[in-house]
Amino acid sequence: MELKDLWLDIIKELSKEIQRANLITWFRNTSVLEIKEGVMTVGLPLPVFLNWHEEHYAKQTLKAAQAIQPEIKSLAYEVDTALGDRDPRVVDLAQYFPEKESRKLPNKAEVKINGEVVSKALNPNYTLESFMVAPENRLAHAAAMTVAKYPGENYNPLFVYGGVGLGKTHLIQATGREILKNDPKKVVVYVSAEAFTNELIEAIPSKSMDRFRNKYRKVDVMIIDDIQFIANKDRTQEEFFHTYNTLTESGKQVIISSDRPPHELTLLSERLVSRFESGMIVDVKMPDYETRVAILKNRCQQAQIFINDQVLEFIAFNIDTSVRALVGVLKQVIARYELENTAPTVRSVSEIIKQSKKEVKMMGYVPSDPTPHKAVTLERLTDLVSEYYSLPKSEVLSESRARECLIPRQVIMYLAKSKLHMPLVKIGEGMGNRNHTTVMHSISKMEIQLKNDRQLLCDVNAIAKEAGIH
């Protein structure tokens, strides 16, 4: 049995007992390296995986392996940092364990203690499963999974840092949601450092400090976002310091986000920085190009909208500073798609990107300039349609009845008649000497399809816009 196939069978066996989220996190980019003298050596991509596998998955993995190959007597682990998504030894877990359509959990909209609202709802879209794991943030995601499973135990505090718009808030809120999912009785509080400060400012003159303190010191998990905001605010730092101590000393979990690591928070008190450094510190970086494409595809699936891969790749290639900016461009693309019934093209997307970015990298694409109506010919239209559908012009004009050739051919005929007002005979001659009845039948079919197929309508509108005949 091939080692890769064996490992897939073992993981399938483990999936009967291990939740998908944990399976994807802890078994991604792992592999069976060898089996020698009854010892199966499992490769792990990061040192942080080693202790976790040995402590939590070794017995289960050995049992699953023996169920498939009884001659396996023991298990060994080896860290191999070369293991990654493109390594042929690695099983593509997303392929074999696709994400199920998520059910909406009961919305724990507000947490109340003694009638006081402690926190607003955690964003339902922020889950650990929807957080796109890349090599740049794999450790952060793994740490969040650990905290979600064992709050207040392994990594306390969990300190997540990174630049603006890279997913820190997503990750820390998702950790809180996962904790609630595992134990709905937990009291999980999410608050921004700014909101924490403002509440303190209001509590001081109203002499309600006891109530303020009780709100945050009687919870199971406190998540505070953008801790750098309390820099130079001595009273806020003092209150948070005592809140932090009260929670951690009683085994409660604290999760913190910041735009920089603890040692760079020079305007915070040394004792706070010291507390932060005593926990697990992880950073969130901008995902690589491939992961950015995957994020965009995932968002399109959530929105139930199809966008050409070439367009998504173009967005990912150009937006490389912030996940928030990446998703922001996609939202604008989807909005235009829905409002104008026009499928996005590289050229139309480049216009959107130019609104917020001075320079657009073309990634080898040469988007066509819109041609004035009077200059559009049947040949020009055929070129545009062939390019849009990534199909050789010879196949579009061929006799093939395959759908991938038939639809582009019908689109050309429809646009030539409806937008260029060409005679049926002329269209037939330019489309490989087809007779006018064939052209008329193709146009009629296209008109019917456009009433029932929104994606096709968007495609046709996009091509017409590219040609300048929209």
Secondary structure, DSSP 4 states (H G I P E B T S, - for coil): --HHHHHHHHHHHHTTTS-HHHHHHHHTT-EEEEEETTEEEEEESSHHHHHHIIIIIHHHHHHHHHHH-TT--EEEEEE-TT--TT-TTS--HHHHSPPPPPPPPP----EEETTEEEEPPPPTT--TTTS---TTTHHHHHHHHHHHHSTTTSSSSEEEE-STTSSHHHHHHHHHHHHHHH-TTS-EEEEEHHHHHHHHHHHTTTT-HHHHHHHHHS-SEEEEE-GGGGTT-HHHHHHHHHHHHHHHHTT-EEEEEESS-GGG-TTS-HHHHHHHHTSEEEE-----HHHHHHHHHHHHHHHT----HHHHHHHHHH--S-HHHHHHHHHHHHHHHHHH-----HHHHHHHHHTT-S----TT--PPPPPPGGG--HHHHHHHHHHHTT--HHHHTSS---HHHHHHHHHHHHHHHHTS---HHHHHHHTTS--HHHHHHHHHHHHHHHHH-HHHHHHHHHHHHHHT--
